[in-house]
Amino acid sequence: MDATTAPASTALGAPVERREGREKVTGTARYAAEQPCPGRAHAWPVPASIARGRVTGIDTAAALAVPGVLAVLTHQNAPRLSEPEDATLGVLRDSRVPHRGWFVALVVGETLEAARAGAAAVRVDYAVEDHDVTLTATHPDAYTPEQANDGYPGSREHGDPEGVFASAEVRVDVDYRVPPLHNHPMEPHATTAEWHDGRLTVHTSTQGSTVVRAALADLFGLPEEHVSVLAEHVGGGFGSKGTPRPDVVLAAMAARHTGRPVTLALPRRFMPAVVGHRAPTLHRLRLGAHSDGRLTSLIHEVTTHTSRIKEFVEQAAVPARVMYAAPDSRTTHRVAPLDVPTPSWMRAPGEAPGMYALESAMDELATELGMDPVELRIVNEPGTEPDSGKPFSSRHLIECLREGARRFDWAERDPRPRSRAEGPLLVGSGIAAATYPVLVHSSTATARALSDGTFLVRINATDIGTGARTVLAQIAADTLAVPVARVRTEVGSSELPAASLAGGSSGTASWGWAVHEACTRLAERLAEGPPPAEGIEVRADTAGRADADSPFARHAFGAHFAEVAVDTVTGETRVRRLLGVYAAGRILNSRTARSQFVGGMTMGLGMALTEGSTLDAAFGDFAEADLAAYHVPTHADVPDIEAHWIDEDDSRLNPMGSKGIGEIGIVGTAAAIGNAVFHATGVRLRELPLTPDRVLNGIRERGGSSAG
């Protein structure tokens, strides 16, 4: 008996294979740029080559002379749209250039090659203005925002953190830097747009087609029912596809202008400037503690950047409000508006950089105390959420730490730095904790019972590669008490019942709640008798319940363990082993859950060792604009990775008892690896990524390569 035919009682938690898996591996799954579309034209954007200023002239004659070029859109002839609520979508509206890479023209051609050649032939003149892209902790324009991303207060303070820190028995005062990081999903941002009888249809790579539909309707002055947005298959997003991006607006504009279907797939090297990025964060951590390790003061100050056209504040100090019992604390954000592309969501925004800094500082405190870093975290376990005072709905961080330590053989570790050598290699291990909030949003779903004994669940969820189709079928099967094979799911279209976007690790909890409720109502109807020939359909909307405030602090937690080998000759760091143990509510599909945890840990490995971007001060551009320069981990970089979890029974979350799992895997990984590098080498590096040059310089400055 396989998982698809197993009894309903085993539907949730079973390792059911992804329903779309065969389509993907055989190439029959169609993505946004691959839709069959007779008469399709292709578009290629022209990015600005200055960091700030205005366009004073555009010469399109040479471009229009390229064989196959159909049109060149600029701010002078592009369709006039309403002013967007999101300023990053205000492309080809006027002559301004807010940052390098801003699109100033779009070439449409019969073929992709013609469009690309035409774009190369466009000549643009600019009035250049002075620019500033350099973030410093003392930037004169930095200010404290009222709110950071997701509505968190920009600053929070309890007690007298400065005074208590000054009088603490043990103190740590350290700075950390996380560079800009970039979303590089396997499928670049792409859209195929077509107009027919005043109606707009787009196939686009997005994490939420309901949001895209609303944005397009507003921009083009259309009723929402005249806009269809389809995203049946999406090749990853990591947050960069959580809001509409310029590709969908430009493709729709080009299709209206030419009267033909138009596909625009962003070249990867253009993406860092127009699809968001993780903003750089400068951290100052001050931890005061008693000699027994109990924290007395915690101060986490973060400085980051935003663009001049839209405020986005990476909420990197927020995790410190959740993690540890510190009676006196301050967590603040400062943000400097610069001539940079607008930052946005990237997997675990706030938590990933914030926990890197906090968990590194906790490791430094453990060193100062001569205390085991696992025990230090356990000693500082809070009884309630430190910032809000709310009780936790569930919190099993100590169990994660204990179980991870057991599985990792932590007790066998010699705590002395540089205590283990293998020839020129220094070997070390490190630990870090992780947290991520439980986010749930209202959604709508329908469930239909058909006369042949099967069921159809419809909801505008977006499967970005997480296995959402499969897990929603499992939720429905469990609720209806039928095998999973008897449930079909339809997702990825704005024509379906509206649902929240796939972001913030909230998708399954939000959509699953609506599916569970619809199926519960359907089961009640079916208890009255068999469905008629035309079937029975019920609808459920979780507005007012799923999105209601909770009296409980709801978070997932985890513990990360890492073992590294550092080459003292080359400075290269190789991660030999990663292990994560998570407390994330009820795991609904063990196969897809493990995949999500491992994926997050792999991304955290990249954050620690290879991924990093720099803004060239002179040109105002990201120097690492493609995968040749921005190094994401490959199979050769990924070691033995284990993901485990603690079974949690939490009734205060949603009907399934689930928490989000897509992001917590990245949160503690970079800190665990950095702490392991310190244990291996005795060198504390406080800037990511831990590249060979930085590691080697640190070893040389410390002196020598031998263990001891």
C-alpha positions in Angstrom: 0.0 0.0 0.0 1.6 3.3 -1.1 0.9 6.8 0.4 -1.7 7.8 -2.2 -3.9 4.8 -1.4 -3.3 4.7 2.3 -6.2 5.1 4.7 -7.2 8.7 5.4 -6.0 8.4 9.0 -2.4 8.2 7.7 -2.8 10.9 5.0 -1.2 13.7 7.0 2.4 13.2 7.7 2.8 10.5 5.0 5.7 11.0 2.5 3.4 11.4 -0.4 5.2 12.1 -3.7 4.7 15.5 -5.4 1.8 15.3 -7.8 3.5 17.4 -10.4 6.9 15.7 -10.1 6.6 13.6 -13.3 5.5 16.6 -15.3 8.6 18.5 -14.1 11.2 15.8 -14.7 9.7 15.0 -18.2 9.6 18.6 -19.2 5.8 18.7 -19.8 5.3 21.3 -16.9 4.9 24.6 -18.6 6.3 27.7 -16.9 5.5 31.3 -17.6 7.8 31.8 -20.6 6.9 28.4 -22.1 3.2 28.8 -22.8 2.1 27.8 -26.3 1.1 31.1 -27.8 0.6 31.6 -31.6 2.0 34.9 -32.8 4.1 35.5 -29.8 6.7 38.3 -29.8 9.6 38.6 -27.4 10.8 41.6 -25.3 14.1 42.6 -23.9 14.6 45.5 -21.5 17.2 48.3 -21.6 18.6 49.0 -18.1 19.9 52.5 -17.1 23.7 52.8 -17.1 23.8 55.5 -14.5 23.2 55.4 -10.8 21.1 58.5 -10.5 19.8 61.2 -12.9 17.4 61.6 -15.8 17.0 60.4 -19.3 17.5 63.4 -21.7 17.2 61.6 -24.9 16.6 58.2 -26.5 17.6 57.3 -30.0 15.7 54.3 -31.2 16.4 54.5 -34.9 19.1 51.9 -35.0 17.1 49.6 -32.9 14.0 49.9 -35.1 16.3 49.1 -38.1 17.3 45.8 -36.7 15.5 43.0 -38.7 12.6 41.6 -36.7 12.3 44.5 -34.2 8.6 45.5 -33.9 8.7 48.3 -31.4 10.7 50.2 -28.9 8.8 51.5 -25.8 10.1 54.4 -23.8 8.6 56.9 -21.3 7.7 58.9 -24.4 5.4 56.4 -26.1 4.6 53.6 -23.6 0.9 53.1 -22.7 -0.1 55.6 -19.9 -0.9 53.7 -16.7 -2.2 54.7 -13.3 0.4 55.7 -10.7 1.3 52.5 -9.0 1.0 52.0 -5.2 4.4 50.2 -5.5 6.9 52.7 -7.0 9.1 49.9 -8.3 6.4 49.2 -10.9 6.5 52.8 -12.2 8.6 51.8 -15.2 8.6 53.9 -18.4 6.4 56.6 -16.7 8.9 59.4 -16.8 12.5 60.3 -17.3 13.9 59.7 -13.8 16.5 57.1 -13.0 16.5 56.2 -9.3 19.3 53.6 -9.5 21.5 51.8 -12.0 19.6 49.0 -13.7 16.3 50.8 -13.7 14.5 50.0 -17.0 14.4 53.0 -19.4 13.2 51.2 -22.6 11.8 47.9 -23.8 12.4 46.4 -27.2 9.9 44.0 -28.8 10.9 41.7 -31.6 9.7 38.8 -33.6 12.3 36.6 -31.9 14.2 36.8 -28.7 17.4 37.4 -30.7 15.9 40.3 -32.5 14.7 41.9 -29.3 18.1 41.5 -27.7 19.9 42.9 -30.7 17.5 45.8 -30.8 18.0 46.6 -27.1 21.8 46.7 -27.7 21.2 49.3 -30.4 19.2 51.7 -28.3 21.2 54.9 -27.4 20.3 56.8 -24.3 21.5 60.1 -23.1 21.4 61.1 -19.4 21.8 64.0 -17.1 23.9 62.5 -14.4 23.5 63.4 -10.8 25.7 62.6 -7.8 24.9 59.3 -6.1 25.5 57.6 -2.9 25.3 53.8 -2.5 27.6 53.3 0.5 26.0 52.2 3.8 27.8 53.1 7.0 26.7 52.7 10.6 27.0 56.5 11.0 25.4 57.5 7.8 24.1 61.1 8.3 20.8 60.3 6.5 19.9 57.3 8.5 16.8 57.4 10.6 14.7 55.2 12.9 11.6 54.1 11.0 8.3 53.9 12.7 8.0 50.3 11.4 10.2 47.7 9.9 9.1 45.0 7.4 5.8 43.2 8.3 4.7 46.0 10.7 7.2 45.4 13.5 8.0 48.5 15.6 11.2 50.1 14.5 12.5 50.2 18.1 11.6 48.5 21.3 13.1 49.0 24.8 12.5 47.4 28.2 14.2 48.6 31.4 17.6 50.2 31.5 19.7 48.2 29.0 22.6 50.6 28.8 23.0 50.9 32.6 22.6 47.2 33.2 25.1 46.4 30.5 27.7 48.8 31.9 27.5 47.0 35.3 27.3 43.4 34.0 29.8 40.9 35.3 30.5 39.6 31.8 30.1 41.7 28.7 30.3 41.2 24.9 30.2 44.2 22.6 30.7 43.2 18.9 29.9 44.2 15.4 28.8 42.0 12.5 28.2 42.7 8.8 25.9 40.8 6.4 26.4 42.0 2.8 23.6 42.4 0.2 22.3 39.0 -0.9 20.3 38.1 -4.0 17.4 35.9 -4.8 18.4 33.5 -7.6 15.5 31.2 -8.2 16.0 28.5 -10.9 13.3 30.1 -13.0 14.0 33.8 -13.7 11.2 36.3 -13.5 9.1 35.9 -16.6 5.7 36.8 -18.0 3.7 36.0 -21.1 0.9 38.6 -21.7 -2.0 38.7 -24.1 -4.9 41.0 -24.7 -8.2 39.9 -26.2 -11.4 42.0 -26.4 -10.2 44.4 -23.6 -9.2 41.5 -21.3 -5.7 40.8 -20.1 -4.4 37.3 -19.6 -0.9 36.8 -18.1 1.1 33.7 -17.4 3.7 34.9 -14.8 6.2 33.6 -12.4 4.8 34.8 -9.1 4.3 33.7 -5.5 0.8 35.2 -5.5 -1.4 35.7 -8.6 -4.2 37.2 -6.6 -1.9 40.2 -5.7 -0.7 40.4 -9.3 -4.2 40.6 -10.6 -5.1 43.4 -8.3 -2.0 45.4 -9.3 -2.6 45.0 -13.0 -6.2 45.9 -12.8 -5.3 49.1 -10.9 -2.5 50.0 -13.3 -4.5 49.4 -16.5 -7.8 50.7 -15.2 -9.6 47.4 -15.6 -12.2 45.5 -13.5 -10.4 42.7 -11.7 -12.6 40.2 -13.5 -11.1 41.3 -16.8 -7.6 40.2 -15.7 -6.6 36.6 -15.5 -3.3 35.7 -13.9 -2.0 32.1 -14.2 1.0 30.6 -12.4 0.5 26.9 -12.6 4.2 26.1 -12.2 6.7 28.4 -10.6 10.4 27.7 -10.4 11.2 29.1 -7.0 11.1 32.7 -5.7 12.5 32.9 -2.2 10.5 36.1 -1.7 11.5 37.9 -4.9 8.3 36.9 -6.5 6.1 37.8 -3.5 5.1 41.1 -5.1 4.6 42.0 -8.8 7.8 42.9 -10.5 8.5 45.0 -13.6 8.4 42.1 -16.0 4.6 41.6 -15.6 3.9 45.3 -16.2 6.2 45.6 -19.2 5.0 42.5 -20.8 1.4 43.7 -20.5 2.3 47.1 -21.9 4.2 45.6 -24.8 1.3 43.3 -25.6 -1.2 46.2 -25.6 1.1 48.3 -27.7 1.8 45.7 -30.4 -1.5 43.9 -30.3 0.4 40.6 -30.0 1.2 38.2 -27.2 4.5 39.1 -25.7 6.9 37.1 -23.5 9.4 38.9 -21.3 11.9 36.7 -19.4 14.4 38.8 -17.4 18.0 38.0 -18.1 19.6 36.8 -14.9 22.2 39.6 -14.8 19.3 42.2 -14.7 17.6 40.6 -11.7 19.6 42.0 -8.8 18.5 45.5 -9.8 14.8 45.0 -10.3 13.5 42.0 -8.3 14.6 43.0 -4.8 17.5 41.8 -2.7 18.3 41.2 1.0 19.6 44.6 2.1 23.0 44.7 3.8 22.8 44.9 7.6 25.3 46.3 10.0 24.8 44.9 13.5 26.1 45.9 16.9 25.4 43.4 19.7 25.9 44.0 23.3 25.2 41.2 25.8 25.6 41.6 29.5 25.4 38.5 31.7 26.0 37.1 35.2 28.9 34.7 35.6 26.5 31.8 35.5 25.4 32.8 31.9 22.1 34.4 32.7 21.6 37.5 30.5 21.0 40.8 32.2 21.1 43.1 29.2 20.6 42.6 25.5 21.1 45.4 23.0 20.8 44.7 19.2 21.2 47.7 16.9 20.8 47.3 13.2 21.6 49.7 10.3 20.4 48.9 6.8 19.6 50.7 3.5 16.6 51.3 1.4 16.0 52.9 -1.9 14.9 56.5 -2.4 11.6 55.5 -4.0 10.2 52.9 -1.6 11.0 52.2 2.1 11.8 48.6 3.0 13.4 47.9 6.4 14.9 44.5 7.0 13.6 43.7 10.5 16.9 42.1 11.6 16.6 43.1 15.3 13.2 41.5 15.7 14.4 37.9 16.5 16.2 39.2 19.5 12.8 40.1 20.9 11.8 36.5 20.9 14.7 34.3 21.8 16.2 34.8 25.3 15.2 36.0 28.7 16.9 39.3 29.2 15.2 41.6 31.7 16.6 44.8 30.1 16.8 45.1 26.4 16.7 47.4 23.4 16.3 46.4 19.8 16.4 49.1 17.2 16.6 49.7 13.4 18.1 52.6 11.5 17.7 52.9 7.7 19.5 55.0 5.2 17.8 55.9 1.9 20.5 55.5 -0.8 20.6 55.4 -4.6 20.2 51.7 -4.7 17.6 49.2 -6.0 14.7 48.7 -3.6 15.4 45.8 -1.2 12.7 43.3 -0.5 12.0 39.9 0.8 14.5 37.1 0.7 14.1 33.8 2.5 13.6 34.6 6.2 13.9 38.4 5.9 15.0 39.8 9.2 15.5 36.4 10.9 18.3 35.2 8.7 20.7 38.1 9.2 19.4 39.0 12.6 19.9 35.5 14.0 23.4 35.2 12.4 24.4 38.2 14.5 22.6 37.2 17.7 23.7 33.6 17.6 27.3 34.6 16.8 27.3 37.0 19.8 25.9 34.2 22.0 28.8 32.0 21.0 31.2 34.8 21.9 29.5 35.2 25.2 29.9 31.4 25.8 33.6 31.7 25.1 33.9 34.6 27.6 32.1 32.6 30.2 33.9 29.3 29.5 30.5 27.8 29.2 29.1 25.2 26.7 27.1 27.2 24.1 24.2 24.7 24.2 23.8 25.1 27.9 24.1 28.9 27.6 21.0 29.0 25.4 19.1 26.6 27.8 20.0 28.8 30.8 18.4 31.8 29.0 15.2 30.0 28.1 12.3 32.5 28.7 9.0 31.6 30.3 7.0 33.9 28.0 7.9 35.9 24.9 10.3 38.5 26.2 9.0 41.5 24.2 5.2 41.0 24.3 4.9 39.0 27.5 2.5 36.6 25.7 2.7 32.9 26.5 4.1 30.7 23.8 1.6 28.5 22.0 4.4 26.0 22.0 8.2 26.3 22.4 10.4 23.2 22.3 13.8 24.9 21.7 15.4 23.1 24.6 14.2 19.7 23.2 15.7 20.7 19.8 19.0 21.6 21.4 19.1 18.4 23.4 18.1 16.2 20.5 20.5 17.9 18.1 23.4 17.6 20.6 22.6 13.9 21.0 22.5 13.2 17.3 25.6 15.3 16.6 27.7 13.7 19.4 28.2 17.1 20.9 29.3 15.7 24.2 32.4 14.3 22.5 33.5 17.7 21.4 36.7 19.2 22.9 35.6 22.8 23.5 39.0 24.3 23.1 39.5 26.1 19.8 42.1 24.6 17.4 42.0 21.4 19.4 41.6 19.1 16.4 43.9 19.0 13.4 44.2 16.7 10.4 47.4 17.7 8.6 46.8 21.2 7.3 43.1 21.0 8.2 41.6 22.4 11.3 38.3 20.8 12.3 35.7 22.5 14.4 32.0 22.3 15.3 29.4 25.0 16.1 25.8 25.4 17.2 23.1 28.1 16.7 19.4 28.3 17.5 16.7 29.4 15.1 13.3 30.9 15.2 10.6 32.0 12.7 7.1 33.4 13.4 3.9 31.5 12.6 2.1 33.6 10.0 -1.4 32.8 8.8 -3.6 34.8 6.4 -7.2 34.5 5.3 -8.0 32.5 2.2 -10.9 31.0 0.4 -11.4 27.5 -1.0 -14.1 25.3 -2.5 -14.5 21.6 -2.1 -16.7 19.6 -4.5 -17.9 16.0 -4.2 -18.4 14.4 -7.6 -20.8 11.5 -8.3 -17.9 9.2 -9.2 -16.7 9.3 -5.6 -13.8 11.7 -6.2 -13.3 15.2 -4.8 -12.1 18.5 -6.3 -10.5 21.2 -4.1 -10.0 24.6 -5.8 -7.9 27.4 -4.3 -5.6 30.1 -5.8 -2.6 28.8 -3.9 0.8 29.0 -5.6 3.1 26.0 -5.7 6.6 27.5 -6.0 8.2 24.1 -5.8 7.3 23.3 -2.2 4.7 20.6 -2.9 1.7 22.7 -2.0 -0.6 20.8 -4.4 0.2 17.5 -2.7 -0.1 18.7 0.9 -3.4 20.4 0.3 -4.7 17.1 -1.1 -3.5 15.4 2.0 -5.3 17.9 4.2 -8.5 17.4 2.2 -8.2 13.6 2.3 -7.7 13.6 6.0 -10.7 15.8 6.6 -12.9 13.9 4.3 -11.6 10.5 5.5 -10.8 9.3 2.0 -7.6 8.1 0.3 -5.4 10.9 -1.1 -5.8 9.4 -4.6 -9.5 10.4 -4.6 -8.7 14.1 -4.2 -7.8 16.4 -7.1 -6.5 20.0 -6.5 -6.6 23.0 -8.7 -4.2 25.8 -7.9 -2.3 28.7 -9.6 -5.0 30.8 -11.2 -6.7 34.0 -10.3 -9.9 32.5 -11.6 -9.9 30.2 -8.6 -11.1 31.3 -5.1 -8.8 34.0 -3.8 -5.9 33.0 -1.5 -2.9 34.6 0.2 0.5 34.5 -1.4 3.2 31.9 -0.9 5.5 33.8 1.4 6.5 34.1 5.1 6.2 30.3 5.5 2.5 30.9 5.6 1.1 29.1 2.6 0.2 25.7 3.9 -1.2 27.1 7.2 -3.3 29.7 5.4 -4.5 27.6 2.4 -4.8 24.5 4.5 -7.1 26.2 6.9 -9.5 27.1 4.1 -9.3 23.7 2.5 -9.9 22.0 5.9 -12.9 24.2 6.6 -14.4 23.6 3.1 -13.9 19.9 3.4 -15.4 19.8 6.9 -18.5 21.5 5.6 -18.6 19.2 2.6 -18.4 16.2 4.9 -21.3 17.5 6.9 -23.4 17.8 3.7 -22.4 14.3 2.5 -23.5 12.9 5.8 -27.1 13.8 4.7 -26.9 11.6 1.7 -24.9 10.9 -1.5 -24.2 13.8 -3.9 -26.5 14.3 -6.9 -25.2 13.7 -10.5 -24.0 17.3 -10.7 -22.1 17.0 -7.4 -22.1 19.2 -4.3 -19.8 22.1 -3.8 -19.2 24.2 -0.7 -17.1 27.3 -0.1 -15.1 28.4 3.0 -13.5 31.8 3.7 -11.3 32.1 6.8 -11.3 35.9 7.0 -11.7 37.1 10.5 -10.4 33.9 12.0 -7.1 32.9 10.3 -6.0 36.5 10.3 -7.2 37.3 13.8 -4.8 38.3 16.6 -3.8 35.5 18.9 -3.3 35.8 22.6 -0.3 33.5 22.2 3.2 34.1 20.8 3.4 31.6 17.9 6.8 30.6 16.6 8.7 27.7 15.2 12.1 27.0 16.7 15.2 24.9 15.8 18.7 24.0 16.6 21.6 23.9 14.0 24.8 22.0 14.3 27.7 22.2 11.9 31.1 20.6 11.5 33.7 22.3 9.3 37.3 21.7 8.0 39.4 24.8 7.4 42.4 24.5 5.1 45.2 26.5 6.7 47.1 26.6 3.4 44.3 28.0 1.2 41.8 29.4 3.7 39.1 27.2 2.1 36.3 26.1 4.5 34.4 22.9 3.8 31.3 22.0 5.7 31.4 18.3 6.4 28.2 18.0 8.2 25.0 20.0 8.9 22.3 18.8 11.3 19.1 20.6 12.1 16.3 19.7 14.6 13.1 21.7 14.4 9.9 22.2 16.4 7.5 23.3 13.7 4.1 22.0 14.7 2.6 19.0 13.0 4.6 17.9 9.9 2.0 17.3 7.2 4.3 15.6 4.6 7.6 14.2 5.8 9.0 14.0 2.3 8.4 17.6 1.3 9.1 18.9 4.8 12.5 17.4 4.8 13.2 18.8 1.4 12.2 22.3 2.6 14.4 22.0 5.7 17.4 20.8 3.7 16.9 23.5 1.1 16.9 26.2 3.7 20.1 24.8 5.3 21.8 24.7 1.9 20.9 28.3 1.3 22.3 29.1 4.8 25.5 27.4 3.8 25.7 29.7 0.8 25.0 32.7 3.0 27.9 31.6 5.3 30.6 30.7 2.8 30.0 31.8 -0.8 27.1 34.3 -1.3 27.7 38.0 -1.1 27.4 41.1 -3.1 29.0 44.5 -3.2 27.8 47.8 -4.4 30.5 49.6 -6.4 30.7 53.0 -4.9 31.8 54.7 -8.2 29.3 53.1 -10.5 26.5 52.4 -8.1 26.1 48.9 -9.4 26.1 45.4 -7.9 29.4 43.9 -8.9 28.0 40.3 -8.7 25.2 40.3 -11.2 25.1 36.7 -12.4 25.9 33.2 -11.2 29.4 33.4 -12.5 30.2 36.1 -9.9 27.5 35.4 -7.3 28.3 32.0 -6.0 25.3 29.9 -4.9 26.2 26.4 -3.5 26.3 23.5 -6.0 26.0 19.8 -5.3 29.8 19.6 -4.8 29.5 22.2 -1.9 26.6 20.4 -0.1 27.8 18.0 2.6 25.9 15.4 4.6 22.8 17.3 5.7 20.3 15.9 8.2 16.9 17.3 9.1 14.9 16.1 12.0 12.0 17.4 14.0 10.2 17.2 17.3 6.6 16.2 17.2 4.5 19.2 18.5 0.8 19.1 19.4 -0.2 22.7 19.2 -4.0 23.4 19.0 -3.5 27.2 18.9 -2.3 27.5 15.4 -4.8 26.2 12.8 -6.9 23.1 12.3 -3.9 21.1 11.1 -1.6 22.2 14.0 1.1 23.1 11.5 3.8 25.8 11.5 5.7 27.1 8.5 8.8 25.2 7.5 10.1 26.9 4.3 12.3 29.5 6.0 13.5 28.3 9.5 16.1 26.0 7.9 18.2 29.0 6.7 17.9 31.0 10.0 20.5 29.5 12.2 22.8 27.8 9.6 25.2 30.6 8.9 25.8 31.3 12.5 26.4 27.6 13.3 29.0 27.5 10.5 30.6 30.7 11.6 30.8 29.4 15.1 32.3 26.2 13.9 35.0 28.1 12.0 35.9 29.9 15.2 36.1 26.6 17.0 38.3 25.2 14.3 40.7 28.1 14.0 40.4 30.3 17.1 39.7 33.2 14.7 36.4 35.1 15.1 35.3 36.5 11.7 32.4 38.8 11.9 31.7 39.6 8.2 30.0 37.2 5.8 30.7 35.4 3.6 33.6 33.5 5.1 35.6 33.5 1.9 39.1 31.9 1.7 40.9 35.2 1.7 39.1 36.4 4.9 39.7 33.1 6.6 43.4 32.9 5.6 44.1 36.4 6.6 42.5 35.7 10.0 44.6 32.6 10.5 47.8 34.5 9.5 47.0 37.4 11.8 46.5 35.0 14.6 49.8 33.3 13.8 50.6 29.8 12.6 48.6 26.9 11.3 49.2 24.2 13.8 46.6 23.0 16.2 46.8 24.0 19.9 
